[in-house]
């Protein structure tokens, strides 16, 4: 797993090294790593290093010191380096001295460099960029390499409340922080530099693609359709038959052993997925090992009855879409459950459930709901946040917003429901499904060899099995 450590944890891990090592050792370690990444970036973008130009945006803290020390190293490698000091009287003294001794120049504006280093604010900073810094960043036209994190983005929540840096590359020191999982659109590519920290256990992590591929259920020599997971899907209505079609399609594509559909639009489902076993309602559905309930069922009396019936079982249940609206009116339906329960809201549905917009602290808000209701919660977004009732969090950064299209969530519910029926914890099933779903969206939109294009839920669904093959291939190759 990739682990993400809070600012408090990182500071605690730095403390014994700061006390035992010569002054400035950690900063110089970080600067050497930063200079290495910048050198590689210059070579990749300009086919050379000597004679290239880099401008440093230097704040008053250690983050600015990291940038100045890196600037000194780059200057000795033949790079023309200039620095804009936002507060000259508070610039890191040793870093500035080293920078000037190496031939670096302090200037008043950004100019037209090949790269810019953002050393404005480090992990101690909070809130948006101040006006002077915001104006400086707005004048930048070159790619930005962020020093530890993009300035103006909260290190622990990834929240952006005003002007902030958008980096092409972020060089993280010692540990990945929550910002690197939660604000991928601001961080760009992330490079981790080891500075020797002894880090504690953390409760925020992400499954690697290799781990997802390794855990994906694949039929064994003695498996049959029942042993591979049987998922029930209660979805769709006369007004929204597509929700049932997409949800069942997601479950079928995720290689569920059997998908049982219970609802009023069986003909539409069977016309697309003849392998689905369909019934007119919950009572006639037959035995399953997990349920998905909610996509497109409506919120009237009949929908409420379906949600109640499904949640009255002792089986794992995923509640999505209209099912969440039903829960918002009657939270006791899940709060009193002892069987595993997974809620999959987007931000608007989350606010309907809790009365709170999760945007300012998506991890904290998701944890709060999971703990209060005794359920696992998947909060959708480019960075999907999954929290279990014990406070453990898994994050999946989709790497883009291709999946932000109508019906995409119905596919996701089907994929995760199929996984849930095979026995993993709701959090693990959710993280695996989110990874495959986001990869399918990227494949549908077009990757590096193709021109990216808008997608529909149907084109995303058509790539789910391809995404699973890619994940499985990484497992086989040990990537």
Secondary structure as UniProt FT lines:
FT   STRAND          2..4
FT   HELIX           7..20
FT   TURN            23..24
FT   HELIX           25..46
FT   TURN            50..51
FT   STRAND          53..58
FT   HELIX           62..76
FT   TURN            77..78
FT   STRAND          80..85
FT   HELIX           88..90
FT   HELIX           93..101
FT   TURN            102..103
FT   STRAND          105..107
FT   STRAND          115..119
FT   TURN            123..124
FT   HELIX           131..138
FT   STRAND          143..147
FT   TURN            151..152
FT   TURN            155..157
FT   STRAND          169..173
FT   HELIX           178..182
FT   HELIX           184..187
FT   STRAND          189..193
FT   STRAND          204..206
FT   HELIX           209..215
FT   TURN            221..222
FT   TURN            225..228
FT   STRAND          230..234
FT   HELIX           241..253
FT   TURN            254..255
FT   STRAND          258..262
FT   TURN            264..265
FT   HELIX           266..272
FT   TURN            274..275
FT   STRAND          277..279
FT   HELIX           282..284
FT   STRAND          290..293
FT   TURN            295..296
FT   HELIX           301..311
FT   STRAND          316..319
FT   HELIX           322..329
FT   HELIX           332..335
FT   STRAND          341..343
FT   HELIX           347..354
FT   HELIX           358..360
FT   HELIX           362..373
FT   STRAND          376..379
FT   STRAND          383..387
FT   TURN            389..390
FT   STRAND          393..397
FT   TURN            402..403
FT   TURN            406..407
FT   HELIX           408..420
FT   TURN            421..423
FT   HELIX           426..445
FT   TURN            448..449
FT   HELIX           457..462
FT   HELIX           464..477
//
